[in-house]
Amino acid sequence: MRILITGVSGLVGLATARRLVGAGHDVLGVSRSAPLELPRGARHRSLDVRDAAGLREAAAGVDAILHCAFMLDDRAGADAMTAVNLTGTANVLAAAEATGARRVVFLSSSTVYGGHPERYRRTLREADGPHPHPDHPYAHQKIRCEQLLAEATERGLETLAVRSGVILGRGTDNRLQEALAAPAQVAPPDALPWQLIHHDDLARFLVGALEPGAPTGVVNVVAPDGVPLRDLAAALGRPAVPVPTSVLRKATKLPGVRIAAGELEFAFGMPQLDTTRLTEEFGFTPAWSSAETAEDTRLAVMGRSTFRGRVRSLPGRTGYDHQVVPGSVGPADGAPLAWAADNATRGQFDTPVDPRFPVYSQTNLSEALPGPCTPLTIDVQGRGLRGTTTAVARLLGLPEPLRTEACARLQAVHGHCFYINASGTWQLAAQMPGTSPDALADQWVGRHVAELPGAKAAIPGTWKAPAVGTLQRVRSVAGAGVGMLALAASVKRDVAELRRQVARLTALADRADDLPPQRLALGALLATDVLAWAWTVQGQLNLVSGAVLDRAGSADGPAHAELPSAATLRGVTDLARTAARTSGLIEVLTDAAPGRAERVQQQFPAFWAEVTRALQAFGHRGPGEAELASRRFGDDVDRLLATVGRAARSVSAAAPHTAPGRRSPLRRYADHLLHLREDNRDLTVRVMSALRRLALAQGARMTAAGRLADPEDVFYLLRDELADPPADAIERVRARRAERERLAALGMPAVFAGTWAARPGTIPLEAGESLSGIGIGGGKVRGRVRVVGPDTVEEFEPDEVLVAHVTDIGYTALFGYAAAVVTDLGGLMSHAALVAREYGVPCVVDTQEASDRLVTGALVEVDADAGTVTVLESATASDGTEVSA
């Protein structure tokens, strides 16, 4: 269908637009200003509903109109409120009738019933009719709009008035957020519970209500339960103050108070609505209860408080943002964007480039997201990364267009691979006190600087920061410094909040198979939003901890053995030591015949209990763990057992003893921030794991319904398609999978300036040929090559040379028994470099093509001093013939 949404920049209009676009509908949204994050594929037109001619033009050819544009109060003047609400609704109906739109759905409100506790000790049906307080202009105007709809229905138009309960949820960003973000919540002892409706639930209902032939008239849309105001306050993390209603009534008469008497009566004498028509005629049941909606709304007010009528972020806190700047947003100065590759080459999810910030690098970011990534990973992880850089840009007070560049394209996608915008980051570093842009550029671009046109001079790009006076510069530096200090003092509370949200998501994921269909779908959407916020907290922690760690110096390994990032290596090593001293266990662990896990569980129950505890610690992790399609250790215990069996051949059965050294106060504080950062990182990966589990469960149900061909096809959907995929989902998945395979075969460059081209095809190295890279740790060793990826790590044998495109924490356990490590990507501070230094493993990173040109079984010499990998013998098959790639 073609659907017009008025008020698309509002909470309900935007949530519904996302749902409609995800289901494959053609959506045009109108509002006075565009939403920050318009759904991919939706169109927007700047338009005021008071513009009758503009509405008629926008409505041409649409099948249905969703009318959400409404002014909540008279802050802009009583006349403006009347014109928007009443004249605007009349204009919408006239446009529908003039252009032939079949159906209009109007977002009304339960306020039409009024707030009179003495009348509403029973539930109200739609036929009970409106009865608002005389002093509640908003409710009276909703009633008049419902009358306009009824009159249009008599003229042949299908109309529906949706009397929604109080609309809340994590996306709440309106006047309700202003009220709920107050430092305390007023809860009169005689107040009635609030019936809520989650904005995602309401959007789900509205999608069905827009279908031709759906019921008409009036319907109550609300969760059947109510949440007492004391419980609502507790869910929001606010104290409840039991002020009598009589005192509050008097307060509305005080000068400067902008709460109408009718609003007060409604808030504390809220009607309880009957949902019989909703369930029986529309077949709709809310997925979120009122209590669950209240808990979800906590994110909307977390780290925020209302001051002088405005919602403000508390110093040092990282508030949740329901909308994130898209990578396609244009610069504030109107400069044009360009594509980095031609139409035939680039991927459909590529980020456009501002030519003033031309240099992009895969270094560092590639270890978390090496690519080519699946569409869901691109959509969800990219959104989270943009939230991170947006928070940094906000903290530093960057000038335009650098601010927009930092929010939208500091981390970008090219060829389904994630890149750091080295030019934008160089300019950002130049704005940060105590940071060397050139030193950071060396880290990102490294030895590839000669590949850039203009070499190192190309990195800053052509944008010039505006000249600022000394006083302005001092203020800017002081502001950033104060912000960093506030972060250091407060970010622990954000990590604690993320732990609460992880518990919520884990509980959902644990019962994913038993969740009602829509609860599962909306749970997956919740996970994508929590992940975006988790990344934002991570970015803030990286910023503040990095500044302190730079001054405290490097840390030694034993002092940080308990970090979550070390859990995988620690767990595999401990399990391997147990296996090494348990008679017969290694043989069972290395027996690849089917049923290995069952044999271990039956024959070695004590060891199996240890495995179970280990999975609780790191089962959510695994190689390529930021790619949502990658398996975790908890997904397949057999691969963990295989890894432990191989490690057991090369470890000592005795645990090493290390004594912590003395630490300065600065070092101890740096350790505190480091632990906090790694705790948050681990929690972020737990969110990814929960999202993966929820998405797979959703994929299984879609497959059973014939909407996908395979459960894992869900990773080729986008975020807005998770809840209700389009009718052509199977075809979209097939095309996206083919594009990912095409891009994987291209070979993306490590660094490019302005435009990129695929690397030429590669052939295996022959004996005597070498690759060069960056040597880490020193030393020279020989060993047989084992090329591994996220799905083949369990094949790695002790004393082999680990060759991978890139490594992340999920590969860490393999370092414990590798002869050497070689990667295509990475710099001096990459995961492979850091872990290799810590464990004394010779390593060469940034070879660009080791995983393509080295063949499993080849004998190589890894010289970490020279940064070279030389083939001594080609790999051979069992019949003696040479093996090629």
C-alpha positions in Angstrom: 0.0 0.0 0.0 0.9 3.7 -0.4 0.4 5.4 2.9 0.6 9.0 4.0 1.6 9.7 7.7 1.1 13.1 9.2 3.3 14.0 12.2 5.8 11.4 11.1 8.5 13.1 13.2 6.5 12.2 16.4 6.9 9.1 18.4 3.9 7.1 17.0 4.2 8.4 13.5 7.9 7.4 13.2 7.4 4.0 14.9 4.6 3.2 12.5 6.6 4.4 9.5 9.4 2.0 10.5 6.9 -0.9 10.8 5.2 -0.1 7.5 8.5 0.3 5.5 9.8 -3.0 7.0 6.7 -4.7 5.8 7.3 -3.4 2.3 4.8 -0.5 2.1 5.4 2.8 0.3 5.5 5.5 3.0 5.4 9.3 2.6 5.8 11.1 5.9 4.9 14.8 6.4 5.8 17.0 9.3 7.2 20.5 9.8 10.6 19.1 10.3 12.1 15.7 9.3 12.7 13.1 11.9 16.4 12.5 12.7 16.3 8.9 11.6 13.8 8.5 8.8 13.4 4.7 7.9 15.4 3.5 4.9 13.1 3.7 1.9 10.5 6.2 3.4 10.1 9.6 1.9 9.6 12.9 3.8 8.1 16.2 2.9 8.2 19.3 5.1 4.5 20.2 5.4 2.2 21.7 8.0 -1.2 20.2 8.3 -2.7 23.7 8.1 -1.6 23.7 4.5 -4.7 22.3 2.8 -3.3 22.5 -0.7 -0.1 20.9 0.3 -1.9 18.0 2.0 -4.0 17.4 -1.2 -0.9 17.2 -3.2 0.8 14.9 -0.8 -2.2 12.6 -0.6 -2.5 12.1 -4.3 -2.4 8.4 -5.1 -2.3 7.1 -1.5 -4.4 4.2 -0.3 -4.7 5.3 3.4 -3.7 8.2 5.7 -2.5 7.9 9.3 -3.2 11.2 11.0 -0.8 11.7 14.0 -0.1 15.4 13.8 -1.5 17.1 16.9 -0.5 19.9 19.3 -0.5 18.7 22.9 -1.0 22.1 24.6 -1.3 25.8 23.9 2.3 26.7 24.5 2.4 28.1 21.0 -0.9 29.9 21.6 -4.5 28.7 21.8 -5.2 29.8 18.2 -2.3 27.8 16.9 -3.4 24.7 18.9 -6.9 25.0 17.5 -5.7 25.5 13.9 -3.3 22.5 14.0 -5.7 20.2 15.7 -9.1 21.0 14.3 -8.3 22.7 11.0 -5.5 20.3 10.4 -7.8 17.3 10.9 -10.4 18.8 8.6 -7.7 19.3 6.0 -6.6 15.7 6.2 -10.1 14.4 5.7 -10.7 16.8 2.8 -7.5 15.7 1.2 -8.5 12.0 1.5 -11.9 12.6 -0.1 -10.5 14.8 -2.8 -7.7 12.3 -3.8 -9.6 9.1 -3.4 -7.8 7.7 -0.4 -10.0 4.9 1.0 -9.2 5.1 4.7 -8.2 7.5 7.4 -7.0 6.4 10.8 -6.9 9.1 13.4 -4.8 8.9 16.6 -7.3 9.9 19.3 -6.8 9.5 23.1 -8.3 8.0 26.2 -8.4 11.6 27.6 -11.8 12.0 25.9 -13.2 9.9 28.7 -12.0 12.5 31.2 -10.5 11.8 34.6 -13.2 11.4 37.3 -12.2 8.6 39.8 -15.7 8.5 41.2 -17.1 7.5 37.8 -14.3 5.1 36.7 -14.2 2.3 39.1 -15.3 0.1 36.2 -13.9 -0.4 32.7 -15.2 1.8 29.9 -16.3 0.6 26.5 -16.2 2.8 23.4 -20.0 3.2 23.6 -19.8 4.8 27.0 -18.9 8.0 25.2 -16.6 11.0 26.0 -16.9 12.9 29.3 -13.8 15.1 29.7 -13.1 17.7 32.3 -14.3 21.2 31.2 -10.7 22.5 31.6 -8.9 20.1 29.2 -8.6 21.7 25.7 -6.7 18.7 24.3 -9.4 16.2 25.2 -12.2 18.5 23.8 -10.3 18.9 20.5 -9.8 15.2 20.2 -13.6 14.8 20.6 -14.3 17.3 17.9 -11.9 15.5 15.6 -13.7 12.2 16.2 -16.9 14.0 15.2 -15.3 15.2 12.0 -14.3 11.5 11.2 -17.9 10.4 11.9 -19.2 13.0 9.5 -16.7 11.8 6.8 -17.8 8.2 7.3 -21.3 9.2 6.5 -20.0 10.6 3.2 -18.4 7.2 2.4 -14.9 7.4 3.8 -13.6 4.6 5.9 -12.4 6.1 9.3 -11.2 4.8 12.6 -10.5 6.8 15.8 -7.9 5.1 18.0 -8.4 6.0 21.6 -5.0 5.0 22.9 -4.0 4.8 26.5 -0.9 6.7 27.7 1.7 6.0 25.1 5.1 5.2 26.6 8.2 3.2 26.0 11.9 3.8 25.5 11.3 6.1 22.6 9.3 8.6 24.7 10.6 12.1 23.7 7.7 14.4 24.2 5.9 16.2 27.0 5.5 12.9 28.8 9.2 12.5 28.9 9.4 16.0 30.4 7.0 14.9 33.2 8.5 11.5 33.9 12.1 12.8 33.9 11.4 15.0 36.9 13.6 14.2 39.9 10.6 12.7 41.7 7.2 11.5 40.7 4.0 12.7 42.4 1.9 9.7 43.5 -1.3 10.6 45.3 -2.5 7.8 47.6 -5.9 7.7 45.9 -4.6 7.9 42.3 -5.9 5.2 39.9 -3.4 3.0 38.1 -2.2 4.0 34.6 -3.1 1.9 31.6 -0.3 2.2 29.1 0.3 1.2 25.5 3.9 0.7 24.2 4.7 2.8 21.2 5.9 -0.3 19.3 2.6 -2.1 20.1 0.6 0.9 19.0 2.5 1.0 15.7 1.8 -2.7 15.2 -1.9 -2.1 15.7 -1.9 0.9 13.4 -0.3 -1.1 10.5 -3.2 -3.5 10.6 -5.8 -0.8 11.1 -4.7 0.9 7.9 -5.6 -2.2 5.8 -8.7 -1.8 3.6 -11.7 -3.4 5.1 -10.4 -3.3 8.7 -13.1 -2.3 11.3 -14.1 1.3 11.5 -15.5 3.6 14.1 -13.8 3.9 17.5 -11.6 1.5 19.4 -9.7 1.5 22.7 -6.1 0.5 22.3 -4.4 -0.1 25.6 -2.8 -2.9 27.7 -5.4 -4.5 29.9 -3.4 -4.2 33.1 -2.7 -1.0 35.0 0.5 0.1 36.8 0.2 2.0 40.1 2.0 5.3 40.1 4.3 4.2 42.9 5.3 1.2 40.7 5.7 3.5 37.7 8.1 5.7 39.7 10.1 2.7 40.8 10.4 1.4 37.3 11.7 4.9 36.2 14.2 5.0 39.1 12.5 7.9 40.7 11.2 8.4 44.2 7.4 8.5 44.6 6.1 11.4 46.6 2.6 10.8 48.1 1.1 14.3 47.7 -2.7 14.5 48.2 -4.7 15.3 45.1 -6.3 18.3 46.9 -2.9 19.9 47.3 -2.2 19.3 43.6 -5.5 20.9 42.6 -4.5 24.0 44.4 -1.1 24.0 42.8 -2.6 24.2 39.3 -3.9 27.7 40.2 -0.5 29.1 41.0 1.1 31.6 38.6 3.4 30.0 36.0 2.0 26.5 36.4 1.1 25.2 32.9 -1.0 22.2 33.9 -4.7 22.5 33.2 -7.1 21.3 35.9 -8.4 18.6 33.4 -4.9 17.3 32.8 -4.4 16.8 36.6 -7.8 15.1 37.0 -7.0 12.8 34.1 -3.5 11.9 35.4 -4.7 10.8 38.8 -8.2 9.6 38.0 -7.3 7.8 34.8 -10.1 5.9 33.2 -9.8 2.1 33.0 -10.6 1.0 29.4 -12.3 -2.1 28.2 -10.4 -3.9 25.4 -13.1 -6.3 24.2 -13.5 -4.7 20.8 -9.7 -4.6 20.4 -9.3 -8.3 21.0 -12.5 -9.7 19.4 -13.0 -7.5 16.3 -9.4 -6.5 15.6 -7.8 -9.7 16.9 -5.1 -7.6 18.6 -3.4 -8.3 22.0 -0.7 -5.9 23.2 2.7 -7.7 23.5 3.8 -5.4 26.3 1.9 -5.1 29.5 1.6 -1.8 31.3 4.2 -2.9 33.8 6.6 -3.9 31.1 6.0 -0.7 29.2 6.8 1.3 32.4 10.1 -0.7 32.8 11.0 0.0 29.2 10.3 3.7 29.6 13.1 3.8 32.1 15.5 4.1 29.2 13.8 7.3 28.0 14.5 9.1 31.3 17.7 7.3 32.4 20.6 9.8 33.0 18.2 12.7 32.4 16.3 15.2 34.5 13.8 17.9 33.8 14.9 21.4 34.7 12.9 24.6 34.0 10.6 22.7 31.7 13.3 21.1 29.6 14.7 17.6 29.7 18.5 17.7 30.2 21.2 15.1 30.4 22.8 14.8 33.8 26.6 15.6 33.9 28.6 12.6 32.9 25.6 10.4 32.1 25.0 8.8 28.7 21.3 9.1 27.9 19.6 6.7 25.6 18.7 8.2 22.2 15.8 6.4 20.3 16.9 8.1 17.0 20.5 7.9 15.7 22.0 10.1 12.9 22.0 8.2 9.7 25.1 7.8 7.6 23.4 9.4 4.6 22.7 12.8 6.3 24.2 15.7 4.4 26.6 18.2 5.9 25.1 21.2 7.6 26.7 23.6 5.0 24.9 21.8 2.1 28.1 20.4 0.5 27.4 17.4 -1.7 28.2 13.9 -0.8 29.7 11.4 -3.3 30.0 7.6 -3.6 33.3 5.9 -3.1 32.7 3.3 -5.8 30.7 3.2 -9.0 27.1 1.8 -9.1 28.1 -1.6 -10.4 30.7 -2.2 -7.7 29.5 -0.7 -4.4 27.1 -2.4 -2.0 23.6 -1.2 -1.5 24.5 -0.4 2.2 27.5 1.8 1.4 27.9 5.1 3.1 28.3 8.2 0.9 31.5 10.2 1.4 32.1 13.9 2.1 35.1 14.5 -0.2 36.6 16.9 2.3 37.2 14.0 4.7 38.4 11.4 2.1 40.7 8.8 3.8 39.1 5.6 5.2 40.9 2.7 6.9 39.9 -0.8 8.0 42.6 -0.9 10.8 41.4 -1.5 14.3 37.6 -1.4 13.6 38.1 -4.4 11.3 39.0 -6.7 14.1 35.5 -6.4 15.6 33.8 -6.2 12.2 36.0 -7.6 9.5 33.3 -8.1 6.9 31.8 -8.5 4.5 29.1 -8.2 7.1 25.5 -9.4 6.8 22.8 -6.7 6.3 21.4 -7.0 9.8 24.9 -6.5 11.3 25.5 -3.5 9.0 22.2 -2.0 10.0 22.3 -2.6 13.8 26.1 -2.3 14.5 26.4 0.7 12.2 23.6 2.4 14.1 25.3 1.7 17.4 28.7 3.0 16.2 27.1 6.2 14.9 25.5 6.7 18.3 29.0 6.4 19.9 30.5 9.1 17.7 27.5 11.3 18.1 28.0 11.3 21.9 31.7 12.1 21.4 30.8 15.0 19.0 28.3 16.3 21.6 30.9 16.1 24.4 33.6 18.0 22.4 31.3 20.6 20.9 32.7 20.2 17.4 32.2 22.9 14.8 30.2 22.1 11.6 30.6 20.3 9.3 33.0 18.2 11.4 30.2 17.7 13.9 27.9 16.1 11.2 30.8 14.1 9.8 31.6 12.7 13.3 27.9 11.8 13.9 27.2 10.3 10.5 30.4 9.0 8.9 33.3 8.6 11.4 32.6 4.9 11.1 31.2 4.0 7.6 30.4 1.0 5.5 32.1 0.3 2.1 31.6 -3.0 0.3 29.8 -4.5 3.4 33.0 -3.8 5.4 33.3 -1.2 8.2 35.9 1.5 7.9 37.1 4.3 10.2 37.1 7.7 8.6 40.7 8.6 9.2 40.3 12.1 7.9 37.4 12.9 10.2 39.1 11.3 13.1 42.3 13.3 12.5 40.2 16.5 12.5 38.4 15.4 15.6 41.6 14.6 17.4 42.9 18.1 16.5 40.0 19.4 18.6 40.8 17.2 21.6 43.2 18.5 24.2 46.3 16.4 24.7 45.8 14.3 21.6 48.2 14.0 18.7 46.3 13.6 15.3 49.5 12.5 13.6 50.2 9.7 16.1 46.6 8.4 15.7 47.0 8.7 11.9 50.1 6.5 12.1 48.1 3.9 14.0 45.2 3.9 11.5 47.1 4.1 8.3 50.5 2.9 9.3 52.7 1.6 6.5 49.9 2.1 3.9 50.4 5.9 3.9 52.4 5.7 0.7 49.3 4.2 -1.1 47.5 7.5 -0.6 47.6 10.3 -3.2 49.7 12.9 -1.4 50.8 10.3 1.2 50.4 11.5 4.8 49.3 14.9 3.7 46.1 13.4 2.4 44.9 12.2 5.8 43.6 15.6 7.2 41.6 16.1 4.1 40.7 19.6 2.7 38.5 20.9 5.5 40.0 23.7 7.5 38.8 24.2 11.1 37.5 27.8 11.7 39.9 30.1 13.4 39.0 30.6 17.0 40.3 33.1 19.5 42.4 32.2 22.5 39.5 32.7 25.0 37.2 30.6 22.9 39.8 27.9 22.6 40.3 27.9 26.4 36.6 27.6 27.0 36.3 24.7 24.5 39.2 22.8 26.1 37.9 23.5 29.6 34.4 22.3 28.6 35.8 19.1 27.1 37.9 18.6 30.2 35.0 19.1 32.6 32.9 16.7 30.5 35.6 14.1 30.7 35.9 14.4 34.4 32.1 14.1 34.8 32.2 11.0 32.6 34.9 9.5 34.7 32.9 10.1 37.9 29.5 8.9 36.6 29.9 6.3 33.9 29.9 3.5 36.4 26.2 4.1 36.8 25.7 3.7 33.1 27.5 0.3 33.2 25.3 -0.7 36.1 22.2 0.3 34.1 23.4 -1.7 31.1 23.8 -4.8 33.4 20.1 -4.4 34.3 19.1 -4.2 30.6 21.3 -7.2 29.8 19.4 -9.2 32.5 16.2 -8.2 30.9 17.3 -9.3 27.4 18.8 -12.5 28.6 15.6 -13.5 30.3 13.8 -12.8 27.0 16.3 -14.8 25.0 16.2 -17.7 27.4 12.5 -18.2 26.7 12.6 -17.1 23.0 11.0 -20.4 21.8 8.1 -19.9 24.1 7.4 -16.2 23.6 4.2 -15.1 21.8 5.1 -14.2 18.2 4.8 -10.4 18.6 6.6 -10.4 22.0 9.5 -12.2 20.3 9.5 -9.7 17.4 9.4 -6.7 19.7 12.0 -8.2 22.0 14.4 -8.4 19.0 13.7 -4.7 18.3 14.4 -3.9 22.0 17.8 -5.7 21.7 18.8 -3.6 18.7 18.1 -0.4 20.6 19.8 -1.5 23.8 22.8 -2.5 21.7 23.0 1.0 20.2 23.0 2.5 23.6 25.6 0.0 24.9 27.9 1.0 22.1 27.4 4.7 23.0 28.4 4.0 26.6 31.4 2.0 25.3 32.5 4.9 23.2 32.4 7.3 26.2 34.4 4.8 28.3 37.0 4.3 25.6 37.4 8.1 25.5 37.9 8.7 29.2 39.8 5.5 29.9 42.1 6.0 27.0 43.1 9.5 28.3 43.9 8.1 31.7 45.7 4.9 30.5 47.9 7.0 28.2 49.2 8.8 31.3 49.4 5.8 33.5 51.4 3.7 31.1 50.9 0.1 29.9 49.6 -2.6 32.2 51.1 -6.0 32.8 49.2 -9.1 31.9 48.8 -10.9 35.3 47.2 -7.8 36.9 44.4 -8.1 34.4 43.9 -11.8 34.2 40.4 -11.4 35.6 39.1 -9.0 33.0 36.1 -10.3 31.0 38.1 -10.0 27.8 40.5 -12.6 29.2 37.7 -15.0 30.2 37.9 -17.1 27.0 41.6 -17.7 27.3 41.4 -18.2 31.0 38.5 -20.6 30.7 40.0 -22.7 27.9 43.3 -22.8 29.6 41.8 -23.9 32.9 39.7 -26.6 31.2 42.8 -27.7 29.3 44.7 -28.1 32.5 41.9 -30.2 34.0 41.9 -32.3 30.8 45.7 -32.7 30.9 45.5 -34.3 34.4 42.4 -36.4 33.8 43.1 -39.8 32.5 41.4 -40.5 29.2 39.8 -37.2 28.8 42.0 -35.8 26.0 41.3 -38.8 23.9 37.5 -38.2 24.2 37.9 -34.4 23.6 39.9 -35.0 20.4 37.6 -37.7 19.1 35.6 -35.9 16.3 33.0 -38.6 16.0 29.4 -37.5 16.5 28.2 -37.3 20.1 31.4 -35.9 21.6 29.5 -33.7 24.1 27.3 -36.6 25.2 30.3 -38.8 25.8 32.1 -36.1 27.9 28.9 -35.5 29.9 28.4 -39.2 30.6 32.0 -40.2 31.3 33.4 -37.1 33.0 30.5 -35.4 34.8 32.8 -33.3 37.0 34.6 -31.9 34.0 31.2 -31.3 32.3 30.1 -29.2 35.3 33.3 -27.1 34.8 32.4 -26.7 31.1 29.0 -25.5 32.1 30.4 -22.9 34.4 32.9 -21.8 31.7 30.0 -21.3 29.2 28.3 -19.1 31.7 31.4 -16.9 31.7 32.1 -16.8 28.0 29.5 -18.8 26.1 28.2 -15.5 24.6 31.6 -14.9 23.0 33.3 -16.3 19.9 35.4 -15.5 16.9 33.8 -12.7 14.8 31.4 -12.1 17.7 30.3 -8.6 16.5 29.0 -10.3 13.3 25.5 -11.4 14.3 25.6 -14.4 12.0 28.7 -15.8 13.7 28.4 -18.7 16.1 29.3 -18.3 19.7 30.9 -20.9 22.0 27.5 -21.3 23.7 25.9 -22.1 20.3 28.0 -25.2 19.8 29.7 -26.8 22.8 31.3 -29.3 20.5 33.7 -26.7 19.0 34.7 -25.6 22.5 35.5 -29.2 23.5 37.6 -29.6 20.4 39.5 -26.4 21.2 40.1 -27.6 24.8 41.3 -31.0 23.6 43.8 -29.4 21.3 45.0 -27.0 24.0 45.3 -29.8 26.5 48.2 -31.3 24.5 50.4 -28.2 25.0 49.6 -26.8 28.5 51.0 -27.7 31.9 48.6 -29.4 34.3 49.7 -27.0 37.0 48.3 -23.5 37.2 50.9 -20.7 37.1 51.3 -18.4 40.1 51.6 -14.7 39.7 51.9 -12.1 42.4 50.5 -8.6 41.7 53.0 -5.8 41.9 52.7 -2.5 43.7 50.7 0.1 41.9 50.6 3.9 42.0 47.3 5.7 42.7 47.1 6.7 39.0 47.7 3.1 38.0 45.0 1.9 40.3 42.6 4.4 38.9 43.6 3.5 35.4 42.9 -0.2 36.3 39.5 0.8 37.6 38.6 2.4 34.4 40.1 -0.4 32.4 38.0 -3.0 34.3 34.9 -0.8 33.8 35.5 -0.5 30.1 36.0 -4.2 29.7 32.9 -5.0 31.8 30.9 -2.8 29.6 32.4 -4.3 26.5 31.5 -7.8 27.7 27.9 -6.6 28.5 27.7 -5.2 25.0 28.7 -8.6 23.5 26.0 -10.2 25.8 23.5 -7.9 24.2 24.7 -9.1 20.8 24.3 -12.7 21.8 20.8 -12.1 23.1 19.9 -10.3 19.9 21.3 -13.2 17.9 19.2 -15.7 19.8 16.1 -13.7 19.5 16.7 -13.1 15.8 17.3 -16.8 15.1 14.1 -17.7 17.0 12.3 -15.1 14.9 13.9 -16.6 11.7 12.8 -20.1 12.7 9.2 -18.9 13.0 9.4 -17.0 9.7 10.8 -20.1 8.0 8.0 -22.3 9.4 5.5 -19.7 8.0 7.1 -19.8 4.6 8.3 -16.2 4.8 12.0 -17.2 4.8 13.8 -20.2 3.3 16.1 -20.8 6.2 16.2 -19.5 9.8 19.7 -17.9 9.3 18.3 -15.9 6.4 17.1 -13.5 9.2 20.6 -12.0 9.2 19.9 -10.7 5.7 16.9 -8.7 6.9 17.2 -5.2 8.2 16.2 -4.0 11.6 12.8 -2.6 10.5 12.1 -5.9 8.7 12.6 -8.1 11.8 9.1 -7.7 13.2 7.2 -8.2 9.9 9.2 -8.9 6.8 8.0 -7.8 3.4 6.1 -10.2 1.1 9.2 -10.5 -1.1 11.6 -11.2 1.8 12.9 -14.5 0.2 13.8 -12.6 -2.9 15.4 -9.8 -1.0 17.5 -12.2 1.1 18.6 -14.0 -2.1 19.8 -10.7 -3.7 21.5 -9.5 -0.5 23.3 -12.8 0.0 24.5 -12.7 -3.6 25.8 -9.2 -3.2 27.7 -10.1 0.0 29.3 -13.0 -1.8 30.2 -10.8 -4.7 31.8 -8.2 -2.4 33.6 -10.9 -0.5 35.3 -12.0 -3.7 36.5 -8.5 -4.5 39.0 -8.0 -1.7 38.5 -4.6 -0.1 41.5 -2.3 0.3 42.9 -1.6 3.8 43.0 2.1 3.1 41.6 4.4 0.4 41.2 8.1 -0.3 38.0 9.3 -1.8 37.3 6.2 -4.0 38.1 2.5 -3.6 38.8 -0.3 -6.1 39.0 -4.0 -5.4 42.4 -5.6 -4.9 43.6 -7.7 -7.9 43.2 -11.5 -7.7 45.8 -13.4 -5.7 47.6 -16.7 -6.2 49.2 -18.9 -3.5 52.8 -18.1 -2.5 55.4 -20.6 -3.6 58.4 -21.8 -1.7 60.8 -18.9 -1.2 58.2 -16.2 -1.6 57.3 -13.9 1.3 54.7 -11.5 2.6 55.6 -8.5 4.7 53.7 -6.7 7.5 54.2 -5.2 10.9 56.2 -7.4 13.3 55.0 -7.7 16.8 56.9 -9.1 19.8 60.1 -10.3 18.0 61.4 -13.8 17.5 61.6 -16.2 14.6 59.7 -19.5 14.4 58.8 -22.2 11.9 55.5 -24.0 11.7 52.7 -25.4 9.5 50.0 -22.9 8.4 46.4 -23.2 9.5 44.1 -20.7 7.9 41.0 -20.2 10.1 37.9 -18.1 10.2 35.1 -17.8 12.7 33.6 -21.1 11.6 36.8 -23.2 11.6 38.7 -22.2 14.7 38.2 -25.6 16.2 40.4 -27.1 13.5 43.5 -25.3 14.8 46.1 -27.6 16.2 48.9 -26.8 18.8 52.1 -25.4 17.4 50.6 -24.4 14.1 50.9 -20.9 12.7 47.5 -19.2 13.1 46.6 -17.3 9.9 43.4 -15.2 9.9 42.0 -12.3 8.1 41.8 -10.5 11.5 41.4 -11.7 15.1 39.2 -10.6 18.0 38.6 -11.7 21.5 37.0 -14.9 20.3 40.3 -16.0 18.9 42.3 -15.3 22.1 42.3 -18.9 23.4 44.2 -20.0 20.3 47.1 -17.8 21.1 47.8 -20.0 24.1 49.1 -22.8 21.9 50.0 -21.1 18.6 53.5 -21.2 17.3 52.9 -17.8 15.7 50.0 -15.5 14.5 49.7 -13.9 11.1 46.8 -11.6 10.1 45.8 -9.7 7.0 44.7 -6.6 8.9 45.7 -4.9 12.1 48.1 -2.3 13.6 50.3 -1.9 16.6 47.2 -1.6 18.9 45.1 -4.3 17.2 43.8 -7.4 19.1 46.4 -9.7 17.6 49.3 -7.3 18.4 48.2 -6.8 22.0 47.6 -10.4 22.8 50.7 -11.6 21.0 52.8 -9.2 23.0 51.2 -10.2 26.3 51.8 -13.9 25.7 55.1 -13.7 23.9 53.9 -15.2 20.6 55.7 -14.0 17.5 53.2 -12.2 15.3 53.0 -10.4 12.0 49.9 -8.2 11.3 48.8 -6.1 8.4 50.1 -8.5 5.7 46.9 -7.7 3.6 46.7 -11.1 1.9 48.1 -13.8 4.2 44.7 -15.6 4.5 44.4 -15.6 0.7 48.0 -16.5 -0.3 49.1 -18.9 2.5 47.7 -22.4 2.3 46.9 -24.6 5.2 49.7 -27.1 5.6 52.4 -25.0 4.1 55.6 -24.8 6.2 56.5 -21.1 6.9 59.0 -19.1 8.8 57.5 -16.2 10.7 60.1 -13.5 11.5 58.5 -11.0 13.9 61.6 -8.9 14.0 61.6 -8.3 10.3 57.8 -8.4 9.9 58.0 -11.2 7.2 56.3 -14.5 6.6 58.3 -16.8 4.2 57.1 -20.0 2.6 59.6 -22.8 3.1 57.5 -25.7 1.7 54.3 -25.6 -0.2 51.4 -27.6 1.3 51.0 -31.1 -0.1 48.0 -33.4 -0.4 48.1 -37.0 0.9 49.1 -38.2 -2.7 52.1 -35.9 -2.7 50.6 -33.3 -5.1 51.0 -29.6 -4.3 47.9 -28.0 -2.8 46.7 -24.7 -4.2 44.3 -22.2 -2.7 
